[in-house]
Each structure stands twice: as structure tokens, then as C-alpha cells.
Amino acid sequence: MTIRVMTVCTGNICRSPMAEVVLRDRFEAAGLGELVAVDSTGVSDEESGNPIDPRARRTLAAHGYQVPGHRARRVQADELARRDLVLAMTSRHAGALRRIATDGTDIRMLRSFDPAAPLGGPEHLLDVDDPWYGPQEAFEQTLAEIEAAADGIVAHVRALLGR
């Protein structure tokens, strides 16, 4: 059984590919790399074909992550039904995904898996800010938010696998 996880942001060049890289690393470290497939997309096609933002690449590499080749792409409705877990970076992304998804697609906010995140309030409080508009330090903050949720995501997927 393979669990398929998708991370989603706006253009698929910053937040969602960063989350894809971190989650692949965490699943591999947890011994689940062979059982979990992770990919990423965006809700917009404005960056289609573009590589991961150089600032995101630098941030990931500085923290010891291997950054594979990446080409941005827009999410397609039919692929959502083939994912076991879809992780939105913002409430706006989650709303866009829910509008195109079929019933039963498990769409959640990535930060809902962070034990320190503000749960129980409006969904937008779980947004991962877009670092694209900020300095290099904004990418550090994005990475920290993704990493804070990663162990909770691994635990959730482990439960899906019955392990």
C-alpha cells in the first residue's frame, strides 16, 4: 500500500516544494520512504514550468536537505482524488482545492499538524505566510513552520498505514 501526499501553495515554487522536500526527508528517516509518495502543486499556473525559487533552494540546502530538480505545475482536479492527504499552505488554497475536489478528498491545512499551532480558531490562523515577498529570512520562517508540522504529518500517515 502506498500513501500519496500532495502539498499545495500558490505557484508551486516556494512553500509547497519546500514542504515536499521536508516531508520526503522525514518519511525516509521514519522508514516509510518506500511506502509514501510526496508531490507538490500550486493552485495557479502563473509559475508553471519554473524551478524552485533560488531562495527556497538555498534555505533547504543550508539546513541539510537534498533539493531535487523541480518544475512548478498547477493542481488538476482528477489528481486530488488519487491523493490520500492534501496539505494546503493557506485557507485560500484549501478553499480552492475544496471547490475542485471530489467528495472524500482529505484536504487539511499543513499547520494543523503542528502541536504549537493555534487550533480551534479561524482556518486562516494556520496559514503559512508566502516568503516570496520577503527577504531570505522569510524562507527560514517558512521552513520552521513546515518542519514544526512534519512530525505530526508523519504520525498521521503512519496511522493510515496501520504502523
PyMOL CGO cylinders between C-alpha atoms (Angstrom):
from pymol import cmd
from pymol.cgo import CYLINDER

trace = [
    CYLINDER, 0.00, 0.00, 0.00, 1.34, 3.42, -0.97, 0.3, 1, 1, 1, 1, 1, 1,
    CYLINDER, 1.34, 3.42, -0.97, 0.08, 6.59, 0.70, 0.3, 1, 1, 1, 1, 1, 1,
    CYLINDER, 0.08, 6.59, 0.70, 0.09, 9.60, -1.63, 0.3, 1, 1, 1, 1, 1, 1,
    CYLINDER, 0.09, 9.60, -1.63, 0.56, 13.05, -0.12, 0.3, 1, 1, 1, 1, 1, 1,
    CYLINDER, 0.56, 13.05, -0.12, 0.37, 16.35, -2.01, 0.3, 1, 1, 1, 1, 1, 1,
    CYLINDER, 0.37, 16.35, -2.01, 1.43, 19.78, -0.73, 0.3, 1, 1, 1, 1, 1, 1,
    CYLINDER, 1.43, 19.78, -0.73, -0.16, 22.84, -2.34, 0.3, 1, 1, 1, 1, 1, 1,
    CYLINDER, -0.16, 22.84, -2.34, 0.63, 26.56, -2.40, 0.3, 1, 1, 1, 1, 1, 1,
    CYLINDER, 0.63, 26.56, -2.40, 0.05, 29.33, -4.95, 0.3, 1, 1, 1, 1, 1, 1,
    CYLINDER, 0.05, 29.33, -4.95, 2.63, 28.94, -7.71, 0.3, 1, 1, 1, 1, 1, 1,
    CYLINDER, 2.63, 28.94, -7.71, 4.47, 25.78, -6.60, 0.3, 1, 1, 1, 1, 1, 1,
    CYLINDER, 4.47, 25.78, -6.60, 7.90, 27.43, -6.37, 0.3, 1, 1, 1, 1, 1, 1,
    CYLINDER, 7.90, 27.43, -6.37, 8.31, 28.21, -2.65, 0.3, 1, 1, 1, 1, 1, 1,
    CYLINDER, 8.31, 28.21, -2.65, 6.15, 26.74, 0.12, 0.3, 1, 1, 1, 1, 1, 1,
    CYLINDER, 6.15, 26.74, 0.12, 4.79, 23.53, -1.42, 0.3, 1, 1, 1, 1, 1, 1,
    CYLINDER, 4.79, 23.53, -1.42, 8.11, 22.33, -2.89, 0.3, 1, 1, 1, 1, 1, 1,
    CYLINDER, 8.11, 22.33, -2.89, 9.80, 23.15, 0.43, 0.3, 1, 1, 1, 1, 1, 1,
    CYLINDER, 9.80, 23.15, 0.43, 7.17, 21.05, 2.21, 0.3, 1, 1, 1, 1, 1, 1,
    CYLINDER, 7.17, 21.05, 2.21, 7.60, 18.26, -0.36, 0.3, 1, 1, 1, 1, 1, 1,
    CYLINDER, 7.60, 18.26, -0.36, 11.36, 18.13, 0.30, 0.3, 1, 1, 1, 1, 1, 1,
    CYLINDER, 11.36, 18.13, 0.30, 10.97, 18.19, 4.09, 0.3, 1, 1, 1, 1, 1, 1,
    CYLINDER, 10.97, 18.19, 4.09, 8.27, 15.52, 4.11, 0.3, 1, 1, 1, 1, 1, 1,
    CYLINDER, 8.27, 15.52, 4.11, 10.20, 13.20, 1.82, 0.3, 1, 1, 1, 1, 1, 1,
    CYLINDER, 10.20, 13.20, 1.82, 13.16, 13.53, 4.17, 0.3, 1, 1, 1, 1, 1, 1,
    CYLINDER, 13.16, 13.53, 4.17, 11.04, 12.87, 7.26, 0.3, 1, 1, 1, 1, 1, 1,
    CYLINDER, 11.04, 12.87, 7.26, 9.26, 9.87, 5.74, 0.3, 1, 1, 1, 1, 1, 1,
    CYLINDER, 9.26, 9.87, 5.74, 12.61, 8.42, 4.70, 0.3, 1, 1, 1, 1, 1, 1,
    CYLINDER, 12.61, 8.42, 4.70, 14.02, 8.96, 8.22, 0.3, 1, 1, 1, 1, 1, 1,
    CYLINDER, 14.02, 8.96, 8.22, 10.94, 7.25, 9.69, 0.3, 1, 1, 1, 1, 1, 1,
    CYLINDER, 10.94, 7.25, 9.69, 11.49, 4.20, 7.48, 0.3, 1, 1, 1, 1, 1, 1,
    CYLINDER, 11.49, 4.20, 7.48, 8.41, 4.98, 5.40, 0.3, 1, 1, 1, 1, 1, 1,
    CYLINDER, 8.41, 4.98, 5.40, 10.10, 6.28, 2.27, 0.3, 1, 1, 1, 1, 1, 1,
    CYLINDER, 10.10, 6.28, 2.27, 9.14, 3.24, 0.23, 0.3, 1, 1, 1, 1, 1, 1,
    CYLINDER, 9.14, 3.24, 0.23, 5.50, 3.48, 1.35, 0.3, 1, 1, 1, 1, 1, 1,
    CYLINDER, 5.50, 3.48, 1.35, 4.80, 7.19, 0.91, 0.3, 1, 1, 1, 1, 1, 1,
    CYLINDER, 4.80, 7.19, 0.91, 4.88, 9.26, -2.29, 0.3, 1, 1, 1, 1, 1, 1,
    CYLINDER, 4.88, 9.26, -2.29, 5.00, 13.04, -1.89, 0.3, 1, 1, 1, 1, 1, 1,
    CYLINDER, 5.00, 13.04, -1.89, 4.50, 15.63, -4.61, 0.3, 1, 1, 1, 1, 1, 1,
    CYLINDER, 4.50, 15.63, -4.61, 3.57, 19.30, -4.80, 0.3, 1, 1, 1, 1, 1, 1,
    CYLINDER, 3.57, 19.30, -4.80, 1.47, 21.62, -6.93, 0.3, 1, 1, 1, 1, 1, 1,
    CYLINDER, 1.47, 21.62, -6.93, 0.06, 25.13, -6.98, 0.3, 1, 1, 1, 1, 1, 1,
    CYLINDER, 0.06, 25.13, -6.98, -3.46, 26.49, -7.35, 0.3, 1, 1, 1, 1, 1, 1,
    CYLINDER, -3.46, 26.49, -7.35, -2.21, 28.90, -10.04, 0.3, 1, 1, 1, 1, 1, 1,
    CYLINDER, -2.21, 28.90, -10.04, -0.43, 28.26, -13.32, 0.3, 1, 1, 1, 1, 1, 1,
    CYLINDER, -0.43, 28.26, -13.32, 1.49, 31.56, -13.19, 0.3, 1, 1, 1, 1, 1, 1,
    CYLINDER, 1.49, 31.56, -13.19, 4.79, 29.78, -12.42, 0.3, 1, 1, 1, 1, 1, 1,
    CYLINDER, 4.79, 29.78, -12.42, 4.22, 26.62, -14.50, 0.3, 1, 1, 1, 1, 1, 1,
    CYLINDER, 4.22, 26.62, -14.50, 7.50, 25.11, -15.61, 0.3, 1, 1, 1, 1, 1, 1,
    CYLINDER, 7.50, 25.11, -15.61, 9.64, 27.26, -13.34, 0.3, 1, 1, 1, 1, 1, 1,
    CYLINDER, 9.64, 27.26, -13.34, 12.15, 25.74, -10.90, 0.3, 1, 1, 1, 1, 1, 1,
    CYLINDER, 12.15, 25.74, -10.90, 12.00, 26.09, -7.13, 0.3, 1, 1, 1, 1, 1, 1,
    CYLINDER, 12.00, 26.09, -7.13, 12.74, 29.65, -6.02, 0.3, 1, 1, 1, 1, 1, 1,
    CYLINDER, 12.74, 29.65, -6.02, 16.52, 30.06, -5.52, 0.3, 1, 1, 1, 1, 1, 1,
    CYLINDER, 16.52, 30.06, -5.52, 15.94, 31.42, -2.00, 0.3, 1, 1, 1, 1, 1, 1,
    CYLINDER, 15.94, 31.42, -2.00, 13.91, 28.33, -1.10, 0.3, 1, 1, 1, 1, 1, 1,
    CYLINDER, 13.91, 28.33, -1.10, 16.64, 26.10, -2.54, 0.3, 1, 1, 1, 1, 1, 1,
    CYLINDER, 16.64, 26.10, -2.54, 19.33, 27.93, -0.54, 0.3, 1, 1, 1, 1, 1, 1,
    CYLINDER, 19.33, 27.93, -0.54, 17.33, 27.68, 2.67, 0.3, 1, 1, 1, 1, 1, 1,
    CYLINDER, 17.33, 27.68, 2.67, 16.69, 23.95, 2.26, 0.3, 1, 1, 1, 1, 1, 1,
    CYLINDER, 16.69, 23.95, 2.26, 20.32, 23.24, 1.34, 0.3, 1, 1, 1, 1, 1, 1,
    CYLINDER, 20.32, 23.24, 1.34, 21.58, 25.28, 4.30, 0.3, 1, 1, 1, 1, 1, 1,
    CYLINDER, 21.58, 25.28, 4.30, 19.54, 23.01, 6.56, 0.3, 1, 1, 1, 1, 1, 1,
    CYLINDER, 19.54, 23.01, 6.56, 20.95, 19.84, 5.03, 0.3, 1, 1, 1, 1, 1, 1,
    CYLINDER, 20.95, 19.84, 5.03, 18.09, 18.92, 2.69, 0.3, 1, 1, 1, 1, 1, 1,
    CYLINDER, 18.09, 18.92, 2.69, 18.72, 17.44, -0.74, 0.3, 1, 1, 1, 1, 1, 1,
    CYLINDER, 18.72, 17.44, -0.74, 16.79, 19.54, -3.27, 0.3, 1, 1, 1, 1, 1, 1,
    CYLINDER, 16.79, 19.54, -3.27, 15.92, 17.58, -6.41, 0.3, 1, 1, 1, 1, 1, 1,
    CYLINDER, 15.92, 17.58, -6.41, 15.02, 19.13, -9.74, 0.3, 1, 1, 1, 1, 1, 1,
    CYLINDER, 15.02, 19.13, -9.74, 11.57, 20.70, -9.70, 0.3, 1, 1, 1, 1, 1, 1,
    CYLINDER, 11.57, 20.70, -9.70, 9.21, 22.22, -12.23, 0.3, 1, 1, 1, 1, 1, 1,
    CYLINDER, 9.21, 22.22, -12.23, 6.16, 24.10, -10.98, 0.3, 1, 1, 1, 1, 1, 1,
    CYLINDER, 6.16, 24.10, -10.98, 2.77, 22.83, -12.04, 0.3, 1, 1, 1, 1, 1, 1,
    CYLINDER, 2.77, 22.83, -12.04, -0.87, 23.59, -11.37, 0.3, 1, 1, 1, 1, 1, 1,
    CYLINDER, -0.87, 23.59, -11.37, -3.02, 21.10, -9.50, 0.3, 1, 1, 1, 1, 1, 1,
    CYLINDER, -3.02, 21.10, -9.50, -5.58, 19.20, -11.55, 0.3, 1, 1, 1, 1, 1, 1,
    CYLINDER, -5.58, 19.20, -11.55, -8.94, 18.12, -10.11, 0.3, 1, 1, 1, 1, 1, 1,
    CYLINDER, -8.94, 18.12, -10.11, -8.52, 14.50, -11.16, 0.3, 1, 1, 1, 1, 1, 1,
    CYLINDER, -8.52, 14.50, -11.16, -5.25, 14.07, -9.28, 0.3, 1, 1, 1, 1, 1, 1,
    CYLINDER, -5.25, 14.07, -9.28, -6.77, 15.18, -5.96, 0.3, 1, 1, 1, 1, 1, 1,
    CYLINDER, -6.77, 15.18, -5.96, -8.93, 12.05, -5.91, 0.3, 1, 1, 1, 1, 1, 1,
    CYLINDER, -8.93, 12.05, -5.91, -5.73, 9.98, -6.17, 0.3, 1, 1, 1, 1, 1, 1,
    CYLINDER, -5.73, 9.98, -6.17, -4.17, 11.53, -3.06, 0.3, 1, 1, 1, 1, 1, 1,
    CYLINDER, -4.17, 11.53, -3.06, -4.69, 10.22, 0.44, 0.3, 1, 1, 1, 1, 1, 1,
    CYLINDER, -4.69, 10.22, 0.44, -3.77, 13.54, 2.03, 0.3, 1, 1, 1, 1, 1, 1,
    CYLINDER, -3.77, 13.54, 2.03, -3.67, 17.02, 0.51, 0.3, 1, 1, 1, 1, 1, 1,
    CYLINDER, -3.67, 17.02, 0.51, -1.91, 19.69, 2.56, 0.3, 1, 1, 1, 1, 1, 1,
    CYLINDER, -1.91, 19.69, 2.56, -2.79, 23.31, 1.85, 0.3, 1, 1, 1, 1, 1, 1,
    CYLINDER, -2.79, 23.31, 1.85, -0.45, 26.13, 2.86, 0.3, 1, 1, 1, 1, 1, 1,
    CYLINDER, -0.45, 26.13, 2.86, -3.27, 28.68, 3.38, 0.3, 1, 1, 1, 1, 1, 1,
    CYLINDER, -3.27, 28.68, 3.38, -7.00, 28.77, 3.91, 0.3, 1, 1, 1, 1, 1, 1,
    CYLINDER, -7.00, 28.77, 3.91, -7.30, 30.32, 0.43, 0.3, 1, 1, 1, 1, 1, 1,
    CYLINDER, -7.30, 30.32, 0.43, -5.52, 27.32, -1.06, 0.3, 1, 1, 1, 1, 1, 1,
    CYLINDER, -5.52, 27.32, -1.06, -7.71, 24.95, 0.96, 0.3, 1, 1, 1, 1, 1, 1,
    CYLINDER, -7.71, 24.95, 0.96, -10.83, 26.72, -0.34, 0.3, 1, 1, 1, 1, 1, 1,
    CYLINDER, -10.83, 26.72, -0.34, -9.65, 26.48, -3.95, 0.3, 1, 1, 1, 1, 1, 1,
    CYLINDER, -9.65, 26.48, -3.95, -8.87, 22.79, -3.51, 0.3, 1, 1, 1, 1, 1, 1,
    CYLINDER, -8.87, 22.79, -3.51, -12.24, 22.06, -1.91, 0.3, 1, 1, 1, 1, 1, 1,
    CYLINDER, -12.24, 22.06, -1.91, -14.01, 23.71, -4.85, 0.3, 1, 1, 1, 1, 1, 1,
    CYLINDER, -14.01, 23.71, -4.85, -12.37, 21.38, -7.38, 0.3, 1, 1, 1, 1, 1, 1,
    CYLINDER, -12.37, 21.38, -7.38, -12.05, 18.19, -5.32, 0.3, 1, 1, 1, 1, 1, 1,
    CYLINDER, -12.05, 18.19, -5.32, -14.44, 15.30, -5.38, 0.3, 1, 1, 1, 1, 1, 1,
    CYLINDER, -14.44, 15.30, -5.38, -16.13, 14.20, -2.18, 0.3, 1, 1, 1, 1, 1, 1,
    CYLINDER, -16.13, 14.20, -2.18, -13.87, 12.32, 0.17, 0.3, 1, 1, 1, 1, 1, 1,
    CYLINDER, -13.87, 12.32, 0.17, -10.61, 14.09, -0.65, 0.3, 1, 1, 1, 1, 1, 1,
    CYLINDER, -10.61, 14.09, -0.65, -8.78, 14.67, 2.65, 0.3, 1, 1, 1, 1, 1, 1,
    CYLINDER, -8.78, 14.67, 2.65, -7.75, 18.33, 2.42, 0.3, 1, 1, 1, 1, 1, 1,
    CYLINDER, -7.75, 18.33, 2.42, -6.12, 19.80, 5.50, 0.3, 1, 1, 1, 1, 1, 1,
    CYLINDER, -6.12, 19.80, 5.50, -4.05, 22.76, 6.47, 0.3, 1, 1, 1, 1, 1, 1,
    CYLINDER, -4.05, 22.76, 6.47, -0.38, 21.77, 6.77, 0.3, 1, 1, 1, 1, 1, 1,
    CYLINDER, -0.38, 21.77, 6.77, 0.00, 23.64, 10.07, 0.3, 1, 1, 1, 1, 1, 1,
    CYLINDER, 0.00, 23.64, 10.07, -2.95, 21.77, 11.58, 0.3, 1, 1, 1, 1, 1, 1,
    CYLINDER, -2.95, 21.77, 11.58, -0.36, 19.05, 12.28, 0.3, 1, 1, 1, 1, 1, 1,
    CYLINDER, -0.36, 19.05, 12.28, 1.84, 21.44, 14.29, 0.3, 1, 1, 1, 1, 1, 1,
    CYLINDER, 1.84, 21.44, 14.29, 1.14, 20.87, 18.01, 0.3, 1, 1, 1, 1, 1, 1,
    CYLINDER, 1.14, 20.87, 18.01, 2.02, 24.52, 18.75, 0.3, 1, 1, 1, 1, 1, 1,
    CYLINDER, 2.02, 24.52, 18.75, -0.27, 25.98, 16.04, 0.3, 1, 1, 1, 1, 1, 1,
    CYLINDER, -0.27, 25.98, 16.04, -3.39, 27.91, 17.06, 0.3, 1, 1, 1, 1, 1, 1,
    CYLINDER, -3.39, 27.91, 17.06, -6.10, 25.27, 16.65, 0.3, 1, 1, 1, 1, 1, 1,
    CYLINDER, -6.10, 25.27, 16.65, -9.81, 25.84, 17.07, 0.3, 1, 1, 1, 1, 1, 1,
    CYLINDER, -9.81, 25.84, 17.07, -9.93, 29.30, 15.56, 0.3, 1, 1, 1, 1, 1, 1,
    CYLINDER, -9.93, 29.30, 15.56, -10.48, 30.52, 12.03, 0.3, 1, 1, 1, 1, 1, 1,
    CYLINDER, -10.48, 30.52, 12.03, -8.64, 28.40, 9.47, 0.3, 1, 1, 1, 1, 1, 1,
    CYLINDER, -8.64, 28.40, 9.47, -6.58, 31.37, 8.22, 0.3, 1, 1, 1, 1, 1, 1,
    CYLINDER, -6.58, 31.37, 8.22, -4.69, 31.41, 11.53, 0.3, 1, 1, 1, 1, 1, 1,
    CYLINDER, -4.69, 31.41, 11.53, -2.93, 28.28, 10.25, 0.3, 1, 1, 1, 1, 1, 1,
    CYLINDER, -2.93, 28.28, 10.25, -1.66, 29.96, 7.08, 0.3, 1, 1, 1, 1, 1, 1,
    CYLINDER, -1.66, 29.96, 7.08, 1.98, 29.56, 6.15, 0.3, 1, 1, 1, 1, 1, 1,
    CYLINDER, 1.98, 29.56, 6.15, 2.97, 33.07, 5.03, 0.3, 1, 1, 1, 1, 1, 1,
    CYLINDER, 2.97, 33.07, 5.03, 4.26, 33.45, 1.49, 0.3, 1, 1, 1, 1, 1, 1,
    CYLINDER, 4.26, 33.45, 1.49, 8.02, 34.11, 1.73, 0.3, 1, 1, 1, 1, 1, 1,
    CYLINDER, 8.02, 34.11, 1.73, 8.26, 35.17, -1.91, 0.3, 1, 1, 1, 1, 1, 1,
    CYLINDER, 8.26, 35.17, -1.91, 7.53, 38.79, -0.99, 0.3, 1, 1, 1, 1, 1, 1,
    CYLINDER, 7.53, 38.79, -0.99, 10.03, 38.92, 1.83, 0.3, 1, 1, 1, 1, 1, 1,
    CYLINDER, 10.03, 38.92, 1.83, 13.76, 38.68, 2.46, 0.3, 1, 1, 1, 1, 1, 1,
    CYLINDER, 13.76, 38.68, 2.46, 15.75, 35.46, 2.81, 0.3, 1, 1, 1, 1, 1, 1,
    CYLINDER, 15.75, 35.46, 2.81, 14.73, 35.32, 6.49, 0.3, 1, 1, 1, 1, 1, 1,
    CYLINDER, 14.73, 35.32, 6.49, 11.12, 34.79, 5.41, 0.3, 1, 1, 1, 1, 1, 1,
    CYLINDER, 11.12, 34.79, 5.41, 12.17, 31.47, 3.88, 0.3, 1, 1, 1, 1, 1, 1,
    CYLINDER, 12.17, 31.47, 3.88, 13.71, 30.47, 7.20, 0.3, 1, 1, 1, 1, 1, 1,
    CYLINDER, 13.71, 30.47, 7.20, 10.36, 31.15, 8.89, 0.3, 1, 1, 1, 1, 1, 1,
    CYLINDER, 10.36, 31.15, 8.89, 8.51, 29.14, 6.24, 0.3, 1, 1, 1, 1, 1, 1,
    CYLINDER, 8.51, 29.14, 6.24, 10.87, 26.22, 6.73, 0.3, 1, 1, 1, 1, 1, 1,
    CYLINDER, 10.87, 26.22, 6.73, 10.43, 26.39, 10.51, 0.3, 1, 1, 1, 1, 1, 1,
    CYLINDER, 10.43, 26.39, 10.51, 6.62, 26.27, 10.15, 0.3, 1, 1, 1, 1, 1, 1,
    CYLINDER, 6.62, 26.27, 10.15, 6.84, 23.30, 7.77, 0.3, 1, 1, 1, 1, 1, 1,
    CYLINDER, 6.84, 23.30, 7.77, 9.28, 21.42, 10.00, 0.3, 1, 1, 1, 1, 1, 1,
    CYLINDER, 9.28, 21.42, 10.00, 7.08, 22.04, 13.05, 0.3, 1, 1, 1, 1, 1, 1,
    CYLINDER, 7.08, 22.04, 13.05, 4.20, 20.24, 11.33, 0.3, 1, 1, 1, 1, 1, 1,
    CYLINDER, 4.20, 20.24, 11.33, 6.24, 17.46, 9.70, 0.3, 1, 1, 1, 1, 1, 1,
    CYLINDER, 6.24, 17.46, 9.70, 6.37, 15.02, 12.61, 0.3, 1, 1, 1, 1, 1, 1,
    CYLINDER, 6.37, 15.02, 12.61, 2.59, 15.26, 13.06, 0.3, 1, 1, 1, 1, 1, 1,
    CYLINDER, 2.59, 15.26, 13.06, 2.10, 14.52, 9.38, 0.3, 1, 1, 1, 1, 1, 1,
    CYLINDER, 2.10, 14.52, 9.38, 4.42, 11.51, 9.61, 0.3, 1, 1, 1, 1, 1, 1,
    CYLINDER, 4.42, 11.51, 9.61, 2.46, 10.23, 12.63, 0.3, 1, 1, 1, 1, 1, 1,
    CYLINDER, 2.46, 10.23, 12.63, -0.83, 10.70, 10.76, 0.3, 1, 1, 1, 1, 1, 1,
    CYLINDER, -0.83, 10.70, 10.76, 0.43, 8.80, 7.73, 0.3, 1, 1, 1, 1, 1, 1,
    CYLINDER, 0.43, 8.80, 7.73, 1.89, 6.08, 9.96, 0.3, 1, 1, 1, 1, 1, 1,
    CYLINDER, 1.89, 6.08, 9.96, -1.61, 5.62, 11.43, 0.3, 1, 1, 1, 1, 1, 1,
    CYLINDER, -1.61, 5.62, 11.43, -3.09, 5.43, 7.90, 0.3, 1, 1, 1, 1, 1, 1,
    CYLINDER, -3.09, 5.43, 7.90, -0.63, 2.66, 7.15, 0.3, 1, 1, 1, 1, 1, 1,
    CYLINDER, -0.63, 2.66, 7.15, -1.54, 0.87, 10.37, 0.3, 1, 1, 1, 1, 1, 1,
    CYLINDER, -1.54, 0.87, 10.37, 2.03, 1.00, 11.68, 0.3, 1, 1, 1, 1, 1, 1,
]
cmd.load_cgo(trace, "trace")
